[in-house]
Amino acid sequence: MTTNAWQPLLLAFLLLCGAVPAYAQTNPAKLREEIVALASMGYCRGGDYLANGNEVVFISNRSGSPQIWKVASGGGKPVQLTTFPDPVTAMVPSPTQDLIAFQLAPGGGLNAQLYVMKGDGSGVKQLTKGGKTNNFLGPWSKDGALLGFGSNEQNPTGVDFFIYEVSKGTAALAVKNNGTGGIADFSRDKQQVLVTRLASRGSNNLSLYNLATKEEKLLTPHEGPGTFFGQIAPAGDVYLGYNKDRDLLAFGKSSPGGLQLLAERKDAELADFSLNHAGTTAVLVWNEKGLSKLSLYDLKTNKESRQLSLPVELVADVAFSANDQTVVFTGSGSREPANIWVYTVGRNQFQKITDSSHMGVNLAALVAPELVAFPSFDGVPLSGWLYKPTTGKGPFPTVISYHGGPEGQSIPSLNPTAQALVKEGVAFFLPNVRGSTGFGKTFLNLDNGALRVNGVKDIKAVSDYLIRVGIAKPGALGIMGGSYGGYMVMAGVTQYPDMFAAGADLFGVVNFETFFKHTEPWMAAISTVEYGDPATQAAMLRELSPIHKADLIKTPLLVEHGANDTNVPVVEAEQVVAALQKNNVPVKYTLFPDEGHGWQKTTNRITSVVEIVDWFTTRLK
């Protein structure tokens, strides 16, 4: 059980003095094939054991859309279990019964609905009521009798916690909640649940809630921002990741005297952990500047017992087998598609049991990024992952891609956009500006509210750094990003109208007034600390909204959005397109009718990549 429930372009000019542009030297048809191959690479993620212990179920886009598959725990040919027209976005098998609970997103939207089915894909039963309600899959109880989940069915501005009883075949409200959150775990006797309540982005609490008496015990009282995630051990102890009274997330245990520190790193944050079924060992997943580090922790001696030498750069979705002899996880990297891996504890061995499709892509020939660090305008340390072309000499045309969130992190994952660009002599940079996760609580909250202006100033600091060290060619900078990264694109082209030769705004926020008005009510409720409160800080939000400076935009923009996006609604994209058309600034707008907040279907991912490639390669010179 895991505890912590939480691209595209190419072509440009080879900028050697007097050199011929790279795209002019390349067969266009072959180049297009390479772009499509990069965008078509598959993934396998979120693996966990079926109750029989002999098979692992996981989510894969092998069929062109994320669906549920299974494979023998020792590897073999995968079998597809679902063939829905809509994407499966979450899945968890019962620990004791031949059942799989899963989350299906109509049109890729947030109005996901929950289902259960048998381990062979038959007997599908819908648990939630459908319609526009937002539902979020939670964990099973250890005996497989109960399934927790969150839903805004009864409260649009919050996500309440429900429990589905397998024997009755019905679900009922268990815990009322303001904001978001969910049931994180069940006690072995099913009398208590560990709940996480998030009232504002960047700060949550963990509590033990007694289902019979309705009494709740707060485990993580704190002031200011705080992040907490946890799991209940067999004996009833609560282990958790936390950053109360500290900057970096650490591993600890709830005790009568407060939170007891068990393990910490000076240069890394705890990203996740998983307890074995016997309650004797934990697998700790550390985030070291974007790279994953794993260790085994002995819960009897309270010491880390083994540091694991990983075969991949990134690890997620860690889960023990029922007999605690193996651990299944999702492993990936900058040159490795996401796959399901198994670690055998006793033999200290790793085995990849799936092989995600990468037809037409030579993984060994892909470029591994370099981690670079530099100060911002005010001395705040920034960093990022730099993909450099393997041929030619800089400065290069360069595309800067900002992550979403803003509580996100750029990591060295397999990025089709980056790989396509460097292949054609274009550098690609993934920065982590202030507000990113993975660098401590202080750094995470440096862009809240009125401080967002400093996050926008980081855009200039990033560009200045890349030019200063000879990576980026002035006049040949591109900027792109999705979601909050899209906001950074729009902030960049309005605040620094002469800095970028081209931009791509993917489902980004451009107007905080319309965002708060049209996003999901629960999303608006938890976003007032991060962005600002529209009821009391309307003037500040207006000043921070790029749409009100749209007349300054000179940068040609590609705008892509999903028609079913209720996180950042399509009205944001429409405002950008209308403003640029009014001012005769080149703009191309693509609306995907079967997507929500991001692209789930392979065909749409390919379309997006090809469009972005064409957009940048015709404008970066």
MARFI-353363 format. One record per residue (C-alpha): residue in one letter; z, y, x. Coordinates in steps of 0.05 Angstrom, whole numbers, plus 32768, in hexadecimal, padded with zeros to 4 digits. Layout:
AZYX;...
# end
This chain:
M800080008000;T7FED8044801B;T801C807E800F;N7FF480BE8019;A7FC580C07FDD;W7F9980F87FFC;Q7E2B81558066;P7DEE81608071;L7DB481828098;L7D88817F80D5;L7D4C819980FB;A7D4B81DB8121;F7D3181F98161;L7D3E81E181A7;L7D51822381C6;L7D3E821C820E;C7D1D825C8226;G7CD382558217;A7CDC820F81F9;V7CB481F781BD;P7CDE81EE817E;A7CF781A68178;Y7CDD819D8131;A7C9781AE8149;Q7C9A81738179;T7CB181408145;N7C8981178114;P7C9F813580D1;A7C9A80F480AB;K7CC380CF80DF;L7CF6810780E1;R7CFE81048096;E7D0980B9809A;E7D4080C480CE;I7D6180F880A1;V7D5F80CA8065;A7D7B8090808F;L7DB680BB80A6;A7DC480D2805F;S7DBF808C8044;M7DF5806C8070;G7E2780468046;Y7E7280408047;C7EA8800E8033;R7EED802B8027;G7F3080228003;G7F377FD78010;D7F727FAE7FF6;Y7F817F657FEB;L7F777F417FA9;A7FB37F1B7F90;N7F957ED97FAA;G7F9B7EF57FF1;N7F587ED88004;E7F2C7F137FF0;V7F2B7F5E7FFD;V7F107F8F7FC9;F7EF57FD27FDC;I7EC8800C7FC7;S7E8280117FE4;N7E4280387FD6;R7E177FFE7FED;S7DF47FFF7FA8;G7DE7804A7FAA;S7E27805E7F86;P7E71804F7F95;Q7E82800D7F74;I7EB57FD57F7D;W7EA47F9B7FAC;K7ECB7F617FC9;V7EC67F388009;A7EEB7EFD8026;S7F277F14804F;G7F087EF5808C;G7EC57F188081;G7E847F008062;K7E517F17802F;P7E6D7F4C7FFF;V7E687F427FB4;Q7E5E7F7D7F85;L7E8F7F7D7F4A;T7E7B7FBC7F24;T7E387FDB7F13;F7E4A80197EEC;P7E1B80557EE9;D7E5680817EFC;P7E7C807F7F3E;V7EBD80597F49;T7EEB808A7F6C;A7F2B80617F74;M7F4180187F70;V7F817FEF7F78;P7F887FA47F6E;S7FC57F857F4D;P7FF47F657F81;T80027F287F56;Q7FCC7F227F20;D7F817F1A7F20;L7F787F637F0C;I7F597FA17F2A;A7F697FE77F10;F7F34801C7F1E;Q7F2080637F11;L7EDA80757EF7;A7EC080BC7EFA;P7E8C80CD7EC3;G7E5580F47EE3;G7E8080FA7F21;G7EAF812A7EFD;L7EFB81317EFD;N7F0181127EB8;A7F0A80CE7ED8;Q7F1E80947EAB;L7F4780577EBE;Y7F37800E7EB3;V7F4E7FC87EC5;M7F237F8A7ED0;K7F297F457EEC;G7F1F7F357F35;D7ED87F1E7F28;G7EC47F5E7F03;S7EC97F437EBD;G7EF67F577E83;V7EF17FA37E8E;K7F247FC97E63;Q7F2B80147E5E;L7F73802D7E63;T7F6A80787E58;K7F4F809D7E1B;G7F0F80B97E38;G7EF380FE7E2B;K7F0481387E58;T7F49811F7E6D;N7F56811A7EB8;N7F7680D97ECD;F7F8F80C37F12;L7F9A807B7F27;G7FDF80687F42;P8001802A7F5E;W80147FE67F40;S805C7FCF7F3D;K80697F987F70;D80677F627F3A;G80267F7C7F1D;A80457F887ED8;L803E7FD47ED9;L800980057EEF;G8019804F7EFA;F7FE780877EEF;G7FE380D27EE4;S7FC180F67EAA;N7FBB813B7E8C;E7FB0811C7E47;Q7FED813F7E29;N7FF0817C7E56;P7FB0819D7E70;T7FD881C77EA3;G7FFC818C7EC1;V7FF581427ED1;D802981157EAF;F803A80D07EC8;F802980937E9D;I803780487EA4;Y800980117E8C;E802B7FCF7E79;V7FFD7F937E85;S80217F657E54;K801B7F977E1B;G7FD77FB17E2F;T7FEE7FF97E20;A800180377E47;A803980697E38;L805280AB7E53;A808A809E7E86;V809780E17EA9;K808681287E93;N806E81557ECB;N8059819C7EDA;G802281A37F0E;T800481647F2B;G801E81277F4E;G802980DF7F3A;I8050809F7F40;A8050808C7F8A;D807580497F84;F809F801C7F59;S80E37FFF7F6D;R80E47FB27F6F;D810D7FAE7F2F;K80DE7FE17F0D;Q8119800B7EF8;Q810580467F24;V80C580677F39;L80B980947F75;V809580D17F5B;T8073810A7F7F;R8071814E7F5C;L804381847F76;A804F81C87F57;S802381EE7F88;R7FF181DA7FBD;G801481CF7FFF;S805781BD7FE2;N807081807FBD;N80B081597FB2;L80C3810F7FAE;S80F580F67F7B;L811180B47F63;Y810A80B17F17;N8131807E7EED;L810380667EB6;A813C80507E89;T816D808A7E8F;K813880C07E9E;E816480D87ED7;E814180F47F14;K815B80FA7F5B;L8138812D7F87;L813081107FCD;T810E814B7FF0;P812F818E7FDD;H810F81C48007;E80FD820D8009;G80B682268015;P807C81F78022;G808881AD802D;T8061816C802D;F807F8129801B;F806480E3800C;G808980A18009;Q809380597FF6;I80CE802F7FDC;A80E27FF58009;P80F87FB17FEA;A81427FC27FF3;G813880057FCF;D81368033800B;V8103806B8008;Y80DA80768047;L80B080B4804A;G808480E48070;Y80A1812A8070;N80A1816E8091;K80E2818B8077;D810581B480AD;R80CC81A580DD;D808381B980E7;L8060817680F2;L8063813D80C0;A8090810480D8;F80A880BF80C0;G80ED80BB80A2;K811B809D806F;S814280BA8035;S818D80B4803F;P81CC80CF801C;G81D081058051;G8188811B8049;L81498106806E;Q815280DA80AB;L811E80E280E2;L8102809F80FA;A80C280AF8120;E809D80EE8136;R806681048164;K80638145818B;D8018814A8185;A800981288143;E801B812580FA;L802B80E880D0;A7FEE80DF80A3;D800280A0807E;F802C80618082;S8033801E8060;L806F7FEF805B;N80677FA4805D;H807F7F7A8022;A80BC7F608048;G80D47FA68057;T80D87F9880A1;T809B7FBD80BE;A80747FFD80B1;V802F800F80C9;L802F805980DC;V7FEE808080DC;W7FF080BF8107;N7FBF80F98105;E7FB58113814C;K7F8781508146;G7F5A81288117;L7F5D80E58139;S7F8580AA811D;K7FBC80888145;L7FE0804A812A;S8023802C813B;L80507FF6811F;Y8097800A810E;D80D17FD8810B;L80FB7FEB80CF;K81357FBF80E7;T813D7FDF812C;N812180238117;K80F080258151;E80A58027815A;S80967FE28174;R804C7FE58184;Q80158019818F;L7FD37FFE8177;S7F928006819E;L7F6180168167;P7F1780018165;V7F078040813B;E7F17808A813C;L7F2F809080F4;V7F5C806580C8;A7F6D806B807E;D7F8480408043;V7FB480128068;A7FD07FD68041;F7FF57F958054;S7FE17F51803B;A80127F2D800E;N802B7F028048;D80307F3F8077;Q80067F1C80AC;T7FCB7F4B80A7;V7FBD7F948098;V7F7D7FAD8077;F7F647FF48082;T7F2780208080;G7F0D802F80C7;S7ED8806180DA;G7EC38093810F;S7E9080C48127;R7E60808B8136;E7E7C80568108;P7E71805380BC;A7EAF80478092;N7EBD7FFC808D;I7EF67FCE807A;W7F1E7FB380B5;V7F557F8080BA;Y7F8C7F8280EE;T7FB27F4180FC;V7FF97F54810D;G800E7F168134;R7FCF7F12815F;N7FC67F5E8166;Q7F7C7F568154;F7F4B7F80812B;Q7F107F668103;K7EDC7F8D80DC;I7ECE7F66809C;T7E977F93807D;D7E597FB1809B;S7E447FF2807A;S7DF97FFD8076;H7DDB802980AC;M7D93801280A8;G7D67803C80D6;V7DA2805B80FB;N7DB480458142;L7DFF80508142;A7E03804B818E;A7DD380868194;L7DFD80B58169;V7E2380EE8189;A7E6F80EE818F;P7E8D81338184;E7EBA815881B6;L7EFC817781A1;V7EFF81C081B7;A7F3781F381AE;F7F39823F81B2;P7F62827A8198;S7F5182A3815A;F7F5282EF8158;D7F9E82F18154;G7FAC82B88184;V7FB48281814F;P7F998241816F;L7F5B8225814E;S7F3481E6815D;G7EF981BE8146;W7EC881858153;L7E8981988178;Y7E49816F8175;K7E1A818381AD;P7DD1816F81B6;T7DC8813C81ED;T7D88815D8207;G7D7881A58217;K7DA581DC822F;G7DCD820D8205;P7DD5823C81E5;F7DBC821581A8;P7DB082268160;T7DF382138141;V7E0C820280FC;I7E56820C80EC;S7E7181E180B3;Y7EB381F48092;H7EDD81BE8070;G7EF881C18029;G7F3E81C6800F;P7F5181F5802D;E7F8681C0803A;G7F538193805C;Q7F42818080A4;S7F02817880CB;I7F04813480ED;P7ED3810C8118;S7EB580E380DF;L7E6E80CA80DC;N7E4A810A80C7;P7E00810280B6;T7DF5814D80B9;A7E12815480FF;Q7DEC81188119;A7DAA812F80FC;L7DB281758119;V7DC481618161;K7D8981328161;E7D5D816F8159;G7D81819B818B;V7DB181BF815C;A7DFB81C1816A;F7E2C81B48131;F7E7481CB812D;L7EAC81B580FF;P7EE481E88106;N7F2D81E280F0;V7F41822980DF;R7F85823F80C7;G7F98821D8086;S7F8081D9809E;T7FAC819B809A;G7FBF817180D6;F7FDC81A98100;G802081B480E1;K803E81D880A6;T803B821D80C4;F7FF0821980D3;L7FE281FC808E;N80008239806B;L7FE382708096;D7FAD82808063;N7FD582828023;G7FCA82BB7FF3;A7FBD82FE8015;L7FBC82DB8059;R7F7782BE8046;V7F5882FB8067;N7F6E82DD80AA;G7F4D829B8098;V7F0D82C2808C;K7F1582E580D0;D7F1782A080EF;I7ECE829A80DC;K7EBD82D0810D;A7EEB82B28142;V7EC7826F813C;S7E82828F8142;D7E9882BB817C;Y7EB4827F81A1;L7E758256819B;I7E4A829081B4;R7E7B82A281EC;V7E7B825D820A;G7E3082568206;I7E2B822281CF;A7E0E824E8197;K7DD2827C819C;P7DDE82C1817C;G7DB182CA8141;A7DAA827F8136;L7DEC826F8114;G7DF0824980D2;I7E2D824180A5;M7E3A820B8071;G7E7481EC804B;G7E8981CB800A;S7EBF81DE7FD8;Y7EEE820C7FFE;G7EBD82068037;G7E8B82258007;Y7EBB825F7FFD;M7EBC82678049;V7E7082698049;M7E7082A18015;A7EA882C68038;G7E8282C0807A;V7E4082DC8060;T7E628316803C;Q7E9583298070;Y7E64832080AA;P7E20832C808B;D7DFA832D80CE;M7E1B82EF80EC;F7DF682B580CC;A7DAB82A680C7;A7DB48273808F;G7DEB82568064;A7DF8821C8034;D7E2D82247FFE;L7E3F81E17FE0;F7E6981E37FA0;G7E91821E7FBC;V7EC082517F9D;V7EA582987F9D;N7ECE82BB7F67;F7F1882AC7F60;E7F1A82CC7F1A;T7EE6829C7EFE;F7F0282627F27;F7F4782697F07;K7F2882737EC3;H7EFA82377EC3;T7F1982027EF1;E7F4581CB7ED5;P7F8681EB7EBA;W7FB181BF7EE7;M7F8881D37F24;A7F91821D7F13;A7FDC82137F0A;I7FE681F57F4F;S7FB882267F73;T7FDE82677F69;V800682637FAA;E7FC9824E7FD4;Y7F9982827FB9;G7FC382B47F91;D7FDB82BC7F4A;P7FA682DA7F1C;A7FDD82F37EEE;T7FFF831D7F23;Q7FCE83217F5E;A7F8C832E7F3C;A7F7983677F6A;M7F85833D7FA8;L7F5D83037F8C;R7F2483337F7C;E7F24834D7FC3;L7F2383067FDE;S7EE982F27FB1;P7EA682F57FD7;I7E7E83007F97;H7E9583487F95;K7E7483547FD8;A7E34832F7FC7;D7E0A836E7FD1;L7E198367801C;I7DFA83228022;K7DBD831E804F;T7DC182D4805F;P7D9182A4803B;L7DBB82718015;L7DB2822B7FFC;V7DE0821E7FC1;E7DF081D87FA8;H7E2081C57F70;G7E31818C7F40;A7E2781997EF6;N7E6781717EE6;D7E9481957F17;T7ED381AD7EF3;N7EFA81B87F34;V7ECC81F17F4C;P7EA281FB7F0C;V7E5882097F10;V7E6282517EFB;E7E74825E7F44;A7E2F82497F5C;E7E0C826E7F24;Q7E2D82B07F39;V7E1582A77F81;V7DCE82977F6C;A7DCA82D17F3B;A7DE483037F6E;L7DB482EE7FA4;Q7D7882ED7F75;K7D8A83337F5D;N7D8B834C7FA5;N7D4C83267FBA;V7D7182FC7FED;P7D5182B77FF7;V7D7882827FD0;K7D6B823B7FBB;Y7D96821A7F85;T7D9C81D07F78;L7DC781B77F3E;F7DD6816C7F3E;P7DDD81577EF4;D7E0381167F03;E7E3681307F36;G7E7981537F35;H7E9F816F7F71;G7E7581527FA9;W7E3E811D7FAB;Q7E4E80D47F9B;K7E0880B77F92;T7DDF80A67FCF;T7D9F80C37FB1;N7DC181067FA7;R7DDE81047FED;I7D9980FA8009;T7D7D81337FE0;S7DB481617FF8;V7DAB814E8041;V7D608157803F;E7D66819B801C;I7D9981B4804E;V7D6F819C8088;D7D3281C1806F;W7D5B81FF8060;F7D79820680A5;T7D3E81EF80CF;T7D11822480B1;R7D43825B80BE;L7D68824D80FF;K7D3E82658139;
# end
